[in-house]
Amino acid sequence: MATVPAPLARVIQELTKLPGIGEKTATRLAFHLSRTERRDVEALAAALAALRDDLRICSQCCALAGSDPCDLCADPQRGADVLCIVEESADLAAVERSGGFRGRYHVLGGTLSPLDGIGPDDLNVTPLLRRLGQNGVREVIIATNPTTEGEATALYLARLIKPLGVRVTRIATGVPVGSDLEYADEVTMHKAMEGRREI
């Protein structure tokens, strides 16, 4: 098998550092880029180079943003009385894509994970509590992932927030829309039954 030319090998090596990109995908992308118009490759390179310089953290919601405050925090059409707490900015984007939430957000920057040395001081909990004390928030929706760390973080936050007189809710978990019950595992079915609602 012929070796890959050094410029392609360098690109492949860098691409494999990205999450979810294995060597085969990186190789496919590198060869695609080698056939792409020069101006498009330069536009991609410029966008990547500017990424770290142009991104900032919103001082209100702690999300990655292009401005401070971010567009969502600056939007007067969004309700300030309901706050959705997510782990990362990518989770915020997923909730936004659903189109089902018109309140404000707060990004924790991760989850509690004592085994990894991540405690409350490593998350954006202090700015969250400051926001709750200032902005007349009446409900907090905790939308952490349904993992062990996400559940532990949700319980921790609920214990902190409830004494402030703010309603605390948790996003529902269970059987995904469009799936078959016969393929659901025991934990998913248990959560689905636990989170049932009247119709």
MDAnalysis code that builds the backbone (N, CA, C; Angstrom):
import MDAnalysis as mda
import numpy as np

u = mda.Universe.empty(597, n_residues=199, atom_resindex=np.repeat(np.arange(199), 3), trajectory=True)
u.add_TopologyAttr("name", ["N", "CA", "C"] * 199)
u.add_TopologyAttr("resid", np.arange(1, 200))
u.add_TopologyAttr("resname", ["MET", "ALA", "THR", "VAL", "PRO", "ALA", "PRO", "LEU", "ALA", "ARG", "VAL", "ILE", "GLN", "GLU", "LEU", "THR", "LYS", "LEU", "PRO", "GLY", "ILE", "GLY", "GLU", "LYS", "THR", "ALA", "THR", "ARG", "LEU", "ALA", "PHE", "HIS", "LEU", "SER", "ARG", "THR", "GLU", "ARG", "ARG", "ASP", "VAL", "GLU", "ALA", "LEU", "ALA", "ALA", "ALA", "LEU", "ALA", "ALA", "LEU", "ARG", "ASP", "ASP", "LEU", "ARG", "ILE", "CYS", "SER", "GLN", "CYS", "CYS", "ALA", "LEU", "ALA", "GLY", "SER", "ASP", "PRO", "CYS", "ASP", "LEU", "CYS", "ALA", "ASP", "PRO", "GLN", "ARG", "GLY", "ALA", "ASP", "VAL", "LEU", "CYS", "ILE", "VAL", "GLU", "GLU", "SER", "ALA", "ASP", "LEU", "ALA", "ALA", "VAL", "GLU", "ARG", "SER", "GLY", "GLY", "PHE", "ARG", "GLY", "ARG", "TYR", "HIS", "VAL", "LEU", "GLY", "GLY", "THR", "LEU", "SER", "PRO", "LEU", "ASP", "GLY", "ILE", "GLY", "PRO", "ASP", "ASP", "LEU", "ASN", "VAL", "THR", "PRO", "LEU", "LEU", "ARG", "ARG", "LEU", "GLY", "GLN", "ASN", "GLY", "VAL", "ARG", "GLU", "VAL", "ILE", "ILE", "ALA", "THR", "ASN", "PRO", "THR", "THR", "GLU", "GLY", "GLU", "ALA", "THR", "ALA", "LEU", "TYR", "LEU", "ALA", "ARG", "LEU", "ILE", "LYS", "PRO", "LEU", "GLY", "VAL", "ARG", "VAL", "THR", "ARG", "ILE", "ALA", "THR", "GLY", "VAL", "PRO", "VAL", "GLY", "SER", "ASP", "LEU", "GLU", "TYR", "ALA", "ASP", "GLU", "VAL", "THR", "MET", "HIS", "LYS", "ALA", "MET", "GLU", "GLY", "ARG", "ARG", "GLU", "ILE"])
u.atoms.positions = np.array([
    [0.853, -1.194, 0.000],
    [0.000, 0.000, 0.000],
    [0.889, 1.245, 0.000],
    [0.575, 2.170, -0.845],
    [1.356, 3.404, -0.954],
    [1.141, 4.246, 0.297],
    [2.176, 4.967, 0.680],
    [2.043, 5.840, 1.835],
    [1.329, 7.120, 1.432],
    [0.752, 7.772, 2.415],
    [0.036, 9.019, 2.181],
    [1.069, 10.146, 2.166],
    [0.980, 11.079, 1.222],
    [1.919, 12.205, 1.181],
    [1.907, 12.974, 2.509],
    [3.038, 13.520, 2.884],
    [3.201, 14.200, 4.175],
    [2.162, 15.298, 4.440],
    [1.824, 16.162, 3.458],
    [0.805, 17.191, 3.744],
    [-0.551, 16.579, 4.113],
    [-0.948, 15.501, 3.429],
    [-2.210, 14.818, 3.761],
    [-2.097, 14.150, 5.119],
    [-0.960, 13.525, 5.386],
    [-0.770, 12.837, 6.669],
    [-0.893, 13.812, 7.833],
    [-0.369, 15.034, 7.657],
    [-0.471, 16.056, 8.699],
    [-1.929, 16.431, 8.959],
    [-2.689, 16.607, 7.881],
    [-4.111, 16.959, 8.031],
    [-4.864, 15.812, 8.698],
    [-4.596, 14.590, 8.270],
    [-5.247, 13.414, 8.861],
    [-4.950, 13.347, 10.356],
    [-3.696, 13.545, 10.712],
    [-3.297, 13.496, 12.117],
    [-4.050, 14.544, 12.945],
    [-4.193, 15.747, 12.423],
    [-4.903, 16.807, 13.149],
    [-6.403, 16.509, 13.243],
    [-6.983, 15.995, 12.155],
    [-8.420, 15.705, 12.157],
    [-8.776, 14.597, 13.142],
    [-7.884, 13.616, 13.335],
    [-8.186, 12.520, 14.268],
    [-8.220, 12.999, 15.717],
    [-7.755, 14.200, 15.985],
    [-7.818, 14.748, 17.339],
    [-9.225, 15.234, 17.690],
    [-10.083, 15.372, 16.673],
    [-11.455, 15.825, 16.903],
    [-12.309, 14.672, 17.416],
    [-13.266, 14.948, 18.303],
    [-14.120, 13.869, 18.830],
    [-14.964, 13.247, 17.720],
    [-15.026, 11.931, 17.716],
    [-15.852, 11.217, 16.754],
    [-15.221, 11.054, 15.383],
    [-14.008, 11.527, 15.204],
    [-13.332, 11.406, 13.914],
    [-12.209, 10.379, 14.044],
    [-12.434, 9.226, 13.445],
    [-11.413, 8.189, 13.428],
    [-10.504, 8.369, 12.226],
    [-9.550, 7.455, 12.075],
    [-8.574, 7.583, 10.993],
    [-9.222, 7.488, 9.611],
    [-10.225, 6.602, 9.461],
    [-10.875, 6.471, 8.144],
    [-11.609, 7.754, 7.759],
    [-12.358, 8.299, 8.690],
    [-13.093, 9.536, 8.407],
    [-12.122, 10.680, 8.151],
    [-11.072, 10.757, 8.966],
    [-10.072, 11.809, 8.790],
    [-9.415, 11.704, 7.415],
    [-9.121, 10.498, 6.984],
    [-8.512, 10.286, 5.674],
    [-9.462, 10.724, 4.564],
    [-10.731, 10.353, 4.700],
    [-11.744, 10.740, 3.710],
    [-11.874, 12.263, 3.641],
    [-11.898, 12.918, 4.803],
    [-12.005, 14.375, 4.830],
    [-10.765, 15.043, 4.229],
    [-9.599, 14.518, 4.566],
    [-8.360, 15.104, 4.051],
    [-8.311, 15.003, 2.526],
    [-8.666, 13.844, 1.976],
    [-8.669, 13.700, 0.521],
    [-9.720, 14.603, -0.114],
    [-10.871, 14.764, 0.554],
    [-11.903, 15.672, 0.046],
    [-11.365, 17.101, -0.005],
    [-10.706, 17.517, 1.076],
    [-10.154, 18.872, 1.116],
    [-9.086, 19.081, 0.046],
    [-8.351, 18.020, -0.285],
    [-7.307, 18.152, -1.315],
    [-7.908, 18.402, -2.697],
    [-9.182, 18.031, -2.883],
    [-9.860, 18.230, -4.170],
    [-10.760, 19.476, -4.166],
    [-10.873, 20.134, -3.024],
    [-11.762, 21.290, -2.875],
    [-11.083, 22.545, -3.407],
    [-11.909, 23.462, -3.912],
    [-11.392, 24.752, -4.396],
    [-10.538, 25.412, -3.320],
    [-9.454, 26.029, -3.721],
    [-8.525, 26.663, -2.784],
    [-9.229, 27.705, -1.917],
    [-10.112, 28.515, -2.494],
    [-10.784, 29.565, -1.717],
    [-11.654, 28.964, -0.609],
    [-12.254, 27.782, -0.875],
    [-13.075, 27.138, 0.152],
    [-12.219, 26.580, 1.287],
    [-11.071, 26.023, 0.936],
    [-10.148, 25.522, 1.967],
    [-9.617, 26.696, 2.793],
    [-9.298, 27.798, 2.138],
    [-8.808, 28.977, 2.856],
    [-9.892, 29.570, 3.753],
    [-11.150, 29.540, 3.288],
    [-12.252, 30.044, 4.115],
    [-12.415, 29.171, 5.363],
    [-12.290, 27.855, 5.193],
    [-12.365, 26.945, 6.333],
    [-11.215, 27.196, 7.299],
    [-10.011, 27.323, 6.780],
    [-8.839, 27.575, 7.621],
    [-8.980, 28.897, 8.378],
    [-9.483, 29.917, 7.704],
    [-9.662, 31.224, 8.349],
    [-10.719, 31.142, 9.454],
    [-11.804, 30.414, 9.175],
    [-12.857, 30.260, 10.186],
    [-12.331, 29.517, 11.412],
    [-11.526, 28.483, 11.186],
    [-10.941, 27.733, 12.297],
    [-9.952, 28.588, 13.084],
    [-9.146, 29.367, 12.376],
    [-8.162, 30.223, 13.039],
    [-8.842, 31.299, 13.884],
    [-9.968, 31.825, 13.398],
    [-10.670, 32.894, 14.112],
    [-11.565, 32.370, 15.237],
    [-11.808, 31.070, 15.240],
    [-12.742, 30.484, 16.200],
    [-12.413, 30.862, 17.636],
    [-11.179, 30.648, 18.047],
    [-10.797, 30.927, 19.430],
    [-10.775, 32.427, 19.731],
    [-10.453, 33.241, 18.734],
    [-10.389, 34.684, 18.963],
    [-11.763, 35.328, 19.035],
    [-12.709, 34.805, 18.265],
    [-14.020, 35.442, 18.156],
    [-15.058, 34.921, 19.150],
    [-14.817, 33.751, 19.740],
    [-15.766, 33.215, 20.721],
    [-15.488, 33.796, 22.091],
    [-16.541, 33.978, 22.843],
    [-16.414, 34.432, 24.225],
    [-17.487, 33.729, 25.054],
    [-17.410, 33.894, 26.346],
    [-18.415, 33.335, 27.241],
    [-19.376, 34.451, 27.623],
    [-20.666, 34.210, 27.442],
    [-21.680, 35.206, 27.812],
    [-21.622, 35.415, 29.328],
    [-21.560, 36.652, 29.765],
    [-21.457, 36.970, 31.188],
    [-22.755, 36.672, 31.940],
    [-23.861, 36.483, 31.195],
    [-25.130, 36.207, 31.857],
    [-25.422, 34.710, 31.943],
    [-25.347, 33.991, 30.813],
    [-25.741, 32.581, 30.802],
    [-24.571, 31.609, 30.755],
    [-23.352, 32.119, 30.581],
    [-22.128, 31.307, 30.537],
    [-22.042, 30.415, 29.294],
    [-22.779, 30.732, 28.239],
    [-22.724, 29.965, 26.990],
    [-21.647, 30.539, 26.079],
    [-21.159, 29.704, 25.168],
    [-20.272, 30.209, 24.127],
    [-21.076, 31.165, 23.265],
    [-20.476, 32.295, 22.931],
    [-21.212, 33.309, 22.180],
    [-20.264, 34.127, 21.325],
    [-20.855, 34.844, 20.393],
    [-20.084, 35.744, 19.557],
    [-20.110, 37.162, 20.088],
    [-20.995, 37.417, 21.072],
    [-21.100, 38.746, 21.677],
    [-21.455, 38.578, 23.148],
    [-21.320, 39.650, 23.898],
    [-21.662, 39.607, 25.314],
    [-22.538, 40.809, 25.650],
    [-23.795, 40.636, 26.024],
    [-24.441, 39.346, 26.220],
    [-24.723, 38.653, 24.890],
    [-24.990, 37.336, 24.983],
    [-25.273, 36.567, 23.767],
    [-26.623, 36.987, 23.190],
    [-26.899, 36.544, 21.979],
    [-28.149, 36.910, 21.305],
    [-29.383, 36.464, 22.088],
    [-29.310, 35.288, 22.732],
    [-30.470, 34.781, 23.475],
    [-30.735, 35.615, 24.723],
    [-29.679, 35.984, 25.434],
    [-29.852, 36.810, 26.640],
    [-30.296, 38.229, 26.292],
    [-29.895, 38.706, 25.128],
    [-30.255, 40.064, 24.710],
    [-31.645, 40.143, 24.088],
    [-32.269, 39.004, 23.815],
    [-33.572, 38.970, 23.145],
    [-34.694, 39.320, 24.128],
    [-35.361, 40.470, 23.961],
    [-36.426, 40.865, 24.891],
    [-37.682, 40.002, 24.758],
    [-37.779, 39.218, 23.696],
    [-38.945, 38.353, 23.489],
    [-38.873, 37.066, 24.314],
    [-37.710, 36.782, 24.882],
    [-37.554, 35.554, 25.666],
    [-37.945, 35.820, 27.113],
    [-38.684, 34.881, 27.683],
    [-39.123, 35.030, 29.072],
    [-37.972, 34.905, 30.044],
    [-37.867, 35.856, 30.958],
    [-36.790, 35.836, 31.950],
    [-37.201, 35.104, 33.218],
    [-38.464, 34.645, 33.292],
    [-38.934, 34.010, 34.520],
    [-38.715, 32.501, 34.535],
    [-38.324, 31.909, 33.397],
    [-38.034, 30.472, 33.332],
    [-36.613, 30.299, 32.829],
    [-35.835, 29.530, 33.565],
    [-34.429, 29.328, 33.256],
    [-34.173, 27.841, 33.033],
    [-33.574, 27.508, 31.898],
    [-33.234, 26.123, 31.570],
    [-31.736, 25.928, 31.792],
    [-31.387, 25.005, 32.673],
    [-29.987, 24.739, 32.984],
    [-29.518, 23.541, 32.160],
    [-28.441, 23.734, 31.414],
    [-27.861, 22.666, 30.600],
    [-26.389, 22.487, 30.974],
    [-25.828, 21.349, 30.561],
    [-24.429, 21.064, 30.876],
    [-23.474, 21.905, 30.035],
    [-23.664, 21.911, 28.723],
    [-22.735, 22.549, 27.793],
    [-23.498, 23.389, 26.771],
    [-22.775, 24.232, 26.050],
    [-23.387, 25.060, 25.004],
    [-24.004, 24.208, 23.901],
    [-23.426, 23.032, 23.629],
    [-23.996, 22.135, 22.617],
    [-25.386, 21.663, 23.040],
    [-25.605, 21.482, 24.349],
    [-26.924, 21.080, 24.843],
    [-27.928, 22.214, 24.677],
    [-27.471, 23.445, 24.897],
    [-28.318, 24.614, 24.673],
    [-28.777, 24.640, 23.219],
    [-27.843, 24.395, 22.303],
    [-28.183, 24.391, 20.877],
    [-29.215, 23.319, 20.562],
    [-29.107, 22.154, 21.206],
    [-30.067, 21.064, 20.969],
    [-31.459, 21.456, 21.453],
    [-31.550, 22.082, 22.626],
    [-32.854, 22.524, 23.147],
    [-33.431, 23.595, 22.220],
    [-32.599, 24.519, 21.771],
    [-33.058, 25.581, 20.870],
    [-33.599, 25.020, 19.560],
    [-32.932, 24.007, 19.004],
    [-33.389, 23.404, 17.739],
    [-34.788, 22.829, 17.866],
    [-35.169, 22.398, 19.058],
    [-36.499, 21.813, 19.252],
    [-37.588, 22.869, 19.075],
    [-37.247, 24.136, 19.310],
    [-38.235, 25.211, 19.174],
    [-39.276, 25.221, 20.278],
    [-39.106, 24.380, 21.299],
    [-40.116, 24.262, 22.341],
    [-39.861, 25.055, 23.599],
    [-38.807, 25.860, 23.629],
    [-38.482, 26.624, 24.829],
    [-38.212, 28.067, 24.455],
    [-38.868, 29.001, 25.144],
    [-38.700, 30.424, 24.849],
    [-38.222, 31.223, 26.058],
    [-37.624, 30.529, 27.020],
    [-37.092, 31.219, 28.191],
    [-35.613, 31.513, 28.029],
    [-34.919, 31.606, 29.147],
    [-33.483, 31.877, 29.168],
    [-32.733, 30.616, 29.571],
    [-31.422, 30.642, 29.405],
    [-30.578, 29.479, 29.685],
    [-29.497, 29.812, 30.697],
    [-28.928, 28.733, 31.253],
    [-27.699, 28.841, 32.033],
    [-26.876, 27.589, 31.746],
    [-25.619, 27.781, 31.342],
    [-24.721, 26.674, 30.999],
    [-23.786, 26.410, 32.175],
    [-23.823, 25.176, 32.678],
    [-22.999, 24.808, 33.833],
    [-21.527, 24.650, 33.486],
    [-21.239, 24.207, 32.277],
    [-19.858, 23.938, 31.900],
    [-19.409, 22.550, 32.297],
    [-20.358, 21.631, 32.469],
    [-20.040, 20.251, 32.816],
    [-20.999, 19.722, 33.860],
    [-20.590, 18.624, 34.515],
    [-21.381, 18.009, 35.573],
    [-20.469, 17.662, 36.737],
    [-21.074, 17.439, 37.872],
    [-20.320, 16.976, 39.027],
    [-19.766, 15.585, 38.728],
    [-18.515, 15.384, 39.012],
    [-17.885, 14.081, 38.796],
    [-16.720, 13.942, 39.776],
    [-17.023, 13.537, 41.010],
    [-15.979, 13.439, 42.032],
    [-14.812, 12.536, 41.619],
    [-15.088, 11.482, 40.880],
    [-14.013, 10.583, 40.447],
    [-13.019, 11.284, 39.524],
    [-13.520, 12.299, 38.788],
    [-12.653, 13.072, 37.895],
    [-12.177, 14.370, 38.551],
    [-12.511, 14.539, 39.818],
    [-12.084, 15.738, 40.537],
    [-12.890, 16.978, 40.196],
    [-14.109, 16.807, 39.666],
    [-14.946, 17.955, 39.298],
    [-16.020, 18.143, 40.368],
    [-15.916, 19.242, 41.093],
    [-16.872, 19.566, 42.140],
    [-17.660, 20.812, 41.790],
    [-18.517, 21.269, 42.699],
    [-19.357, 22.446, 42.446],
    [-18.565, 23.702, 42.075],
    [-17.369, 23.848, 42.647],
    [-16.561, 25.044, 42.355],
    [-16.020, 25.044, 40.927],
    [-16.050, 23.888, 40.261],
    [-15.558, 23.785, 38.887],
    [-16.656, 24.065, 37.862],
    [-17.879, 24.242, 38.337],
    [-19.022, 24.505, 37.458],
    [-19.501, 25.942, 37.656],
    [-20.381, 26.394, 36.781],
    [-20.925, 27.764, 36.847],
    [-22.138, 27.815, 37.781],
    [-21.927, 27.351, 39.022],
    [-23.014, 27.329, 40.005],
    [-23.167, 28.694, 40.679],
    [-22.065, 29.328, 41.033],
    [-22.130, 30.638, 41.696],
    [-22.824, 31.683, 40.824],
    [-22.469, 31.780, 39.517],
    [-23.211, 32.730, 38.673],
    [-24.700, 32.380, 38.563],
    [-25.013, 31.091, 38.618],
    [-26.419, 30.658, 38.566],
    [-27.165, 31.174, 39.793],
    [-26.608, 30.958, 40.959],
    [-27.268, 31.407, 42.187],
    [-27.400, 32.923, 42.230],
    [-26.401, 33.615, 41.700],
    [-26.467, 35.078, 41.624],
    [-27.632, 35.498, 40.718],
    [-27.784, 34.824, 39.584],
    [-28.892, 35.150, 38.665],
    [-30.243, 34.908, 39.322],
    [-30.349, 33.808, 40.056],
    [-31.630, 33.479, 40.693],
    [-31.999, 34.513, 41.746],
    [-31.003, 35.091, 42.382],
    [-31.264, 36.097, 43.403],
    [-31.629, 37.461, 42.844],
    [-31.348, 37.708, 41.561],
    [-31.546, 39.045, 40.989],
    [-32.702, 39.160, 40.003],
    [-33.051, 38.103, 39.297],
    [-33.880, 38.258, 38.104],
    [-35.338, 37.824, 38.188],
    [-35.856, 37.491, 39.329],
    [-37.264, 37.107, 39.423],
    [-37.592, 35.816, 38.695],
    [-36.678, 34.867, 38.716],
    [-36.923, 33.574, 38.077],
    [-37.913, 32.801, 38.938],
    [-38.997, 32.287, 38.313],
    [-39.995, 31.530, 39.070],
    [-39.864, 30.030, 38.879],
    [-39.204, 29.593, 37.759],
    [-39.009, 28.160, 37.520],
    [-37.646, 27.907, 36.902],
    [-37.013, 26.845, 37.364],
    [-35.756, 26.376, 36.801],
    [-36.004, 24.973, 36.257],
    [-35.676, 24.777, 34.976],
    [-35.773, 23.463, 34.345],
    [-34.357, 22.909, 34.277],
    [-34.136, 21.794, 34.940],
    [-32.806, 21.177, 34.905],
    [-32.776, 20.183, 33.750],
    [-31.947, 20.492, 32.756],
    [-31.869, 19.676, 31.538],
    [-30.476, 19.067, 31.385],
    [-29.979, 18.484, 32.479],
    [-28.713, 17.766, 32.384],
    [-28.987, 16.401, 31.757],
    [-27.943, 15.780, 31.225],
    [-28.098, 14.484, 30.572],
    [-28.512, 13.416, 31.583],
    [-29.245, 12.392, 31.121],
    [-29.680, 11.329, 32.037],
    [-28.570, 10.300, 32.298],
    [-27.398, 10.798, 32.701],
    [-26.269, 9.950, 33.072],
    [-26.144, 9.994, 34.597],
    [-25.283, 9.170, 35.142],
    [-25.073, 9.185, 36.596],
    [-24.633, 10.574, 37.045],
    [-23.686, 11.174, 36.303],
    [-23.202, 12.503, 36.663],
    [-24.288, 13.564, 36.480],
    [-25.059, 13.443, 35.392],
    [-26.135, 14.402, 35.137],
    [-27.217, 14.343, 36.197],
    [-27.566, 13.130, 36.625],
    [-28.584, 12.971, 37.665],
    [-28.079, 13.515, 39.000],
    [-26.809, 13.227, 39.332],
    [-26.239, 13.730, 40.586],
    [-26.199, 15.253, 40.582],
    [-25.852, 15.828, 39.442],
    [-25.812, 17.288, 39.317],
    [-27.212, 17.874, 39.471],
    [-28.205, 17.224, 38.855],
    [-29.591, 17.698, 38.958],
    [-30.065, 17.689, 40.409],
    [-29.767, 16.620, 41.138],
    [-30.170, 16.534, 42.547],
    [-29.469, 17.604, 43.385],
    [-28.192, 17.789, 43.127],
    [-27.420, 18.812, 43.851],
    [-28.027, 20.201, 43.615],
    [-28.307, 20.518, 42.346],
    [-28.872, 21.835, 42.022],
    [-30.260, 22.011, 42.637],
    [-31.067, 20.958, 42.601],
    [-32.413, 21.045, 43.174],
    [-32.338, 21.372, 44.660],
    [-31.396, 20.733, 45.358],
    [-31.240, 20.999, 46.803],
    [-30.792, 22.444, 47.063],
    [-30.010, 23.002, 46.166],
    [-29.559, 24.390, 46.331],
    [-30.665, 25.396, 46.010],
    [-31.451, 25.089, 44.983],
    [-32.401, 26.071, 44.439],
    [-33.743, 26.082, 45.165],
    [-34.262, 24.928, 45.556],
    [-35.590, 24.868, 46.183],
    [-35.735, 25.782, 47.397],
    [-34.741, 25.867, 48.294],
    [-34.891, 26.778, 49.441],
    [-35.019, 28.254, 49.047],
    [-34.693, 28.592, 47.810],
    [-34.814, 29.979, 47.348],
    [-36.245, 30.325, 46.944],
    [-37.148, 29.325, 47.020],
    [-38.545, 29.556, 46.657],
    [-38.801, 29.502, 45.162],
    [-37.890, 28.898, 44.415],
    [-38.025, 28.759, 42.967],
    [-38.477, 27.335, 42.653],
    [-39.446, 27.206, 41.772],
    [-39.912, 25.885, 41.350],
    [-38.803, 25.209, 40.542],
    [-38.507, 23.946, 40.849],
    [-37.469, 23.200, 40.151],
    [-38.111, 22.007, 39.456],
    [-37.916, 21.915, 38.132],
    [-38.422, 20.780, 37.373],
    [-37.265, 20.124, 36.634],
    [-37.499, 18.899, 36.187],
    [-36.478, 18.121, 35.476],
    [-37.073, 17.712, 34.143],
    [-36.259, 17.741, 33.072],
    [-36.783, 17.298, 31.775],
    [-37.162, 15.822, 31.877],
    [-38.149, 15.436, 31.095],
    [-38.607, 14.051, 31.102],
    [-37.602, 13.151, 30.389],
    [-37.550, 11.918, 30.825],
    [-36.733, 10.916, 30.150],
    [-37.610, 9.710, 29.916],
    [-37.214, 8.841, 29.014],
    [-37.990, 7.639, 28.761],
    [-37.873, 7.193, 27.324],
    [-38.948, 6.620, 26.816],
    [-38.941, 6.036, 25.484],
    [-38.918, 7.131, 24.427],
    [-37.942, 7.107, 23.510],
    [-37.881, 8.125, 22.459],
    [-39.056, 8.018, 21.481],
    [-39.467, 9.137, 20.942],
    [-40.539, 9.168, 19.945],
    [-40.091, 8.386, 18.712],
    [-40.966, 7.534, 18.204],
    [-40.665, 6.774, 16.995],
    [-39.988, 5.440, 17.250],
    [-39.758, 5.093, 18.529],
    [-39.097, 3.819, 18.807],
    [-40.126, 2.768, 19.228],
    [-39.682, 1.539, 19.325],
    [-40.546, 0.435, 19.741],
    [-40.236, 0.066, 21.184],
    [-41.303, -0.202, 21.967],
    [-41.119, -0.552, 23.375],
    [-40.284, -1.816, 23.551],
    [-40.399, -2.744, 22.618],
    [-39.679, -4.010, 22.777],
    [-38.159, -3.827, 22.788],
    [-37.662, -2.702, 22.261],
    [-36.218, -2.459, 22.221],
    [-35.718, -1.578, 23.369],
    [-36.627, -1.081, 24.204],
    [-36.231, -0.216, 25.313],
    [-35.619, -1.050, 26.439],
    [-34.533, -0.545, 27.023],
    [-33.918, -1.258, 28.142],
    [-34.708, -0.999, 29.425],
    [-34.348, -1.708, 30.491],
    [-35.107, -1.640, 31.750],
    [-35.100, -0.236, 32.361],
    [-33.954, 0.419, 32.350],
    [-33.860, 1.753, 32.949],
    [-34.726, 2.745, 32.176],
    [-34.688, 2.681, 30.843],
    [-35.495, 3.584, 30.017],
    [-36.978, 3.367, 30.288],
    [-37.400, 2.088, 30.368],
    [-38.811, 1.799, 30.643],
    [-39.198, 2.265, 32.040],
    [-38.310, 2.078, 33.000],
    [-38.591, 2.520, 34.367],
    [-38.789, 4.039, 34.400],
    [-37.889, 4.766, 33.724],
    [-38.010, 6.230, 33.679],
    [-39.284, 6.667, 32.954],
    [-39.638, 5.943, 31.893],
    [-40.856, 6.275, 31.137],
    [-42.100, 6.086, 32.004],
    [-42.123, 5.002, 32.779],
    [-43.279, 4.757, 33.647],
    [-43.319, 5.773, 34.796],
    [-42.166, 6.089, 35.317],
    [-42.058, 7.057, 36.417],
    [-42.500, 8.440, 35.981],
    [-42.192, 8.816, 34.736],
    [-42.498, 10.150, 34.233],
    [-43.807, 10.231, 33.469],
    [-44.686, 9.243, 33.632],
    [-45.939, 9.246, 32.876],
    [-46.775, 10.463, 33.263],
    [-47.667, 10.878, 32.338],
    [-48.533, 12.018, 32.602],
    [-49.923, 11.746, 32.069],
    [-50.862, 12.467, 32.562],
    [-52.248, 12.289, 32.164],
    [-52.487, 12.848, 30.773],
    [-53.326, 12.164, 29.977],
    [-53.660, 12.674, 28.637],
    [-55.141, 12.920, 28.505],
])
